[in-house]
Amino acid sequence: MISLIYLIFFILIIEFILRFFINYQKKNFQWLITEIDEFPNFNNKNIDKFFRSSFDKNLGWLKRPNVTEFHDKTKKKTTFSIDKFRARKSKHSHLKKKIEAYGDSFVFGRFVRDQNVWTEILSKNMGYNIINYGVGNYGFDQALLRYERNKNKNKNSIYTFIGVVPETINRINSIWKHYLEFGNIYGFKPSFFFDGKKLILRKNPITNIKNFNNKKIVKIISNISKKDFFYDKKFKKFQFRNSYIVSFFRNFNFNCKLFARIFLFSLNNQKNKKKYLFPLYYSNNIELANDLYLDNKSTDLFRLLIKRYKNITKKNNSIPVIIIFPQKVDIDLFKKNKNNYCSFFNSIKNIKIIDLTKFLSNKNNQKIYLDAEHGGHLTTYGNRIVAEKIQKELKNV
């Protein structure tokens, strides 16, 4: 009996220490999630900023026209400009031959100057006006919806590109990015689902700023949690709740790495928080995406989105091209023969797919990619060699 009391007392002490440690570290790391993250605090100032700078009712988010901003996470500030059509500014907009490029931050060219983005290099080399409609963190679904919104405005494009990272299979399954990318609490988006017969669009759950009223946002989030693939698949798995000890062992291997990095951060007294934890979650998301290429529901959804893209471009007399931009972790998986997405894209017929994985796996990754803190985006050199490769591939279309 006494032994049992000691055991219970010991467990309670460990539980208390875990709770104290995790809640203390939450101020340093947005990726440590607990019960309070089910319904996070939406600061009025941040809500206003989001609606002024990037809210889009139909797409989730999109930079405002005539914006000039900079990425301040690199040692040297990198400016970028958005034109009146909400595309990245180009020196080649006067050229008559057009190509439209949609997709995520790898299309946009995050962390490189306007003139060093692969679309701008390709414009110069080919003599085309390549309109860069890339948007950070877009999934294939959002890129497709943006193209559909533009299809009557940008006619006579010889090619239409959609460029995405393989992780896009996560993004097309996501409704609220917070469940996938902890702390991204304003990342509400439209999504598609397959009802067994056809694709159905699930509209963005946020339609206006009034949705962030306390009662309304709680209702919206409660509804999303029943539909979002990652609420159970990831958010609940990584969340510390009820018994923190049970939560720790629920995701034991990851949490061991997590706590080791937090201790390392504390011992080194570093200011760069992102350096320690973000790469861990970044890699986990890519590995999760790699596994989803073996999930029939996810791949069926992706196939239907590709089919929709192909049909719409055909009606618009444009040649569809899909470009796959692997991230550094994708390259590592490819070299270890653990890559799943290449087989999926190889199985897609009657559409040109430029998968850059094998090409980039033979290059110097240190020259091609920025570090994981910056999402492993392409360097200026990486953008240049990608542009050259895409130009060669287009000759075979």
N, C-alpha and C positions, 0 to 999 in steps of 0.2 A: 504493500500500500504506500509506504514511504517512497519507494523507488518510483512509483507511478506519479506521485506528487512532484518529485524532483524532475521527472521527465516533462510533465506538463508545464512546470515552472520554467524549465530550460527552453521549451518550445515558445512559450510566451515572450521570453527575453529575446530570442532570435527574431520573432515576429516584430517586436517593438523596434529592434535595431534596424531591421530591413525597412520598416515603414519610415522611420526617422531618416535613414540614409537616402532612400529614394525620393521622398518629398523634399529633402534638403537639396538634392542634386537637380530636381526639376527646374529650378531657376536657371541652371546652366545649360540644360539639355532639353529641347522641346520634344525629343524622341522618347523620353521616359514618360510613358502614359499611365494614368491611374483612373480611378472612378470619375474624377472631376472632368476628365477629357471626353466623357460621353456627351456632355453638353458644355463645350468650352465658352469662355467669356468673349463675346464679340464687342470689342471696344468701339465706341461711337466714332472716335477719331479715325480709327483704321477702316471702319465701314465706309465713312465718307471718302477717304483716300482711295479705297478700292473702286468705288462707283465713279469717282472723278477720273481715275487713270486707266482703268481697264475692264470694268464690268460690261458684259455683253449678254443680253437677255437670251439670245438663241444659241450662242456658242460657249458661254461661261465666262470667258475673258478674252480681251483683244485690245491691243494698244490703241490709244486715241490718235487721230490724224495729226500731222504736223508736230509730232513730238520729237525732241532730241534729248536723249538720255545717255547715261554711261553705266557700264558695269564697273563697280568699284571694289570688286573682290580680288582683283589681280593687283600686283604691285604698281602697274601702270594703268591708269584709267583708260577704258576703251569706249569711245563714243559710238553711238549708233543713232540713226535717224529714221523716222516713220513718215511716209508721205501722205498726201491727202486721201489716197485710196487705201490707207492703212497697210501698206506694203513697205518693205525696207527700201530706202532711197537708192536709186541707181543712176549712174552716169550714162547709161545706155538706153534710157527710156524713150529716146527719139527714134530708135531703130524700128523699122516696120515689121520685120519678122519677130513673132512673139512665142515665148514659152512661159507657161505659168508653173510656179513651184509652190506646193503646199506642204505642210508638215509641222514638225516640232522644232526644237531649238537647234538641232543639227542642220536643218534646212536654213533656219534664220541666220545661223553663224554666230552663236553666242560667244562672247569674249574675243572676237576679232573685229577689226575696223571694217567699215562699210566696203572699202575697196578690196579687202582680203577675203571676203566671203566667197565660197566656191561658185555661187550663182553669178557673181559679178565677174569672176575670172573666166567662167564659161561664156558669159555674154561677150566679153572682149575677144576670146579665142574663136568663137563661132560667128560673131557678127549678128547676134540675136538680142532682143530685149527680153531678158529673163526676169519676170516679175516675181519677187521673193515674198510670198505670203506666209512664210513660216512663223509659228508662234510657240514660244516656250511652253513645254509640258503638254502640248496637244497630243491626243491620240489619233489613230487613223480615222476614227469616227468624226472627230471635230474637224480634221483637215478636209474630209469628204463633205461635211456640211458647209464648210466655208466655200469650197469649190461650187457646190450647188447654189449657194447664195450669189456667187459671182458669175455664174455661167452665161447670163444674158449680157453682162457688162463687158466681159473679156472674150469676145468671139474671135474666131480666126487664129487661135493659138495652134501652132503646128503640133506641139507636144504639151501634155499636162503631166507634171510630176507630182507624186505624193511621196515624200521622203520621211521615213520614221526609223527610230531605233527598234530593235527586236522587242524591247520592253513595252512596246505599244499594245501587246496582247493583254498586259495588265490594265492599261489605260482604257481600252474599249470595254472592259468589264467593270469599270469604276463609275460611280455616280458622285460621290463626295471624296475628294482626294485625301482628306484627313484620315480615312480608314486605311489608306495605302501608304501615304507619305505623312506621317504623324506631324501635326502642327500646321499643315496646309489647310487651314480652316475656312478659307474663302474660295477654295477650289471646288465649287459646285458646277456640274456640267451635264449636258444632255448625253444620252446614251441610247443604244439600240438593244433590243432583245428579240429572240426568235421564238415565236409562239408555236412552232411546229409546222407552220405553213408559209409564213412570210416574216420579213423584218418589220418591226414596229419601233417607231421613234418614241423614246421616253424623253419628254422635254426637260429643259433645265428646271430644277425645282425652285430656283430663285428667279423671280420675275421682276422684282423691284425692291427698293431699299426698305419698304415697309415690312418685307418678309422677315427682317431681323428684329422685329418686335419680339420681346421675350416669349410670349405664349405661342406666336406663330412659328418661330424658329425651332422651338422644342417639338412642336407637332411635325414640322417638316423633317427634322432629324430623326424622329421616331419612325416616321414612314420610310425614310431612306434606309435605316438600319435593317428593315425587313427585306429590302430588295438588293442592297449593295453586296456584291460577291465577296468583298474583302472585309466586311464587318466580322464575320465568323472566321474566314480564312486567315486573316492576319491581325486585325485590330484586337479581337478578344484573346487571341493567342499571345500577343505581346503585352497585353494590359495587366498591370498589377492591381488586383482587386480582392476583396474579401480577405482570404488568407494570402498574404504576400509570399509566404513560404511555398504554398501550393502553386502560386503563380510563377515563382522562380523555377520550380521543377517542371512545370508544364512546358517550359521552353528552355530546358536546362543548358544545352550546348551553347545556344546563342547568348543566354544570360551570363554564362561564365566568361565569355569573350567581352561582353558588355561591361561587366563589373571590373574586369582587368583593365580595360581602357579608361574607365572612370578613375580608378586608383592611380593609373599612370598619369592622367591629366592632373590629378590633385597633387601628386608627388612633384611633378615638374613645374607646377604653378604656372601653367601656360594660359595665355589669353585667347588663343585660337581654339575655341571649343569645337568648331566644326571639324577640325583636323582629326579629332579623336573618335567621334562617334559616327559622323555622317558616312564615312567610307564603309562602315560595317552595315548600315542600313541600305546604303546604295548597292552594295554587292548582294545583299539578301534579296532586294527587289528584282535584280536581274536574274538571279538564280530561280526565284519564284516564277518569273516570266518564262524562263527556259523550260520549267516543268509544265507550264500551261500549254506548251506546244504539243504535249502528249494528252491533253484533256480534250475529248471530242466536242463537248459543248462550246468550249472556247474557240477551237479551230473551225468548227462549223459556222460560228458567228463571224469570224474573220473572213472566211471564204465568201459568205454572203455579202459582206461589206465590199470586198474586192469585186464581186460580180456587179454590184450596184454601181461602183465607180466605173467599171469597164463599160457598162450599158449607157451611162450618162455621157461619158466622153465621146462615145461612138455617135450619139445623137447630136453632139456639138461639133462633130467633124474634127476631133482632136485625137491624137495618138496617146493612150495612157501609158505611163511608165511608173513603176514602183521602185524606189531606191531604198535599200536597207543599209543603214549606218550602224555598224556594230559598235558597242562601247568596249572599253578596254577589258572588262570582265568577260564580255562575250568572246573576245579574241582568246582569252585564257582558256575558256571552256572549249573553244574550237580546237585549240592545240592539244587539249587533253582528251579529245574525242568524246566530250560530254555535251556537245552542242546538239540541240533538238530542232531549232527553228530553220536551219538550212534545208532539211528534208521537207519541211512544210512548204517553204517557198519554191523548192524544186518541183513540188507536186502541182503547183498552180500553172495551168496551161492557157494559151491564147492571150497572154499579156506579157509585155516585156518587164522583167524583174531584174534589176541590177543589184545583186547582193555583193556588197563590198567586203565581206568577211574574209574570204580566202585571199583576196588582193592585199588587204591591210595586215593580214597575219604574217605576211612575208616582209613587212616593213619594220623599221625601228619604232617601236611603240612610244619610246621616250620623246621622239621627235614629232610623232603624230598627235599624241593626246596630252591635254593638260592633266593635272593631278585630280584625284577623286574629289577633293574639296570643291572643285569647279565642275563637278559632274562628269569629269573625263571628256570634256568637249574637245573638238578638233583645234589644233594650233593653226597658225597661219600656214605653216608647211603642210599640215594635214589637209586643209582646205584646198591647197594648190594641187596636190597629187590626186585628191578625190575628183576635182574638176577635170583633170587630164584623163582619168580612168572613165568617167561618165561620157566624155566626148568620144572616146574610142568605142564605147559600148553602143552609143547612139548610131554609129555607122552600120550596125547590124540589125537595126529596127526596120 
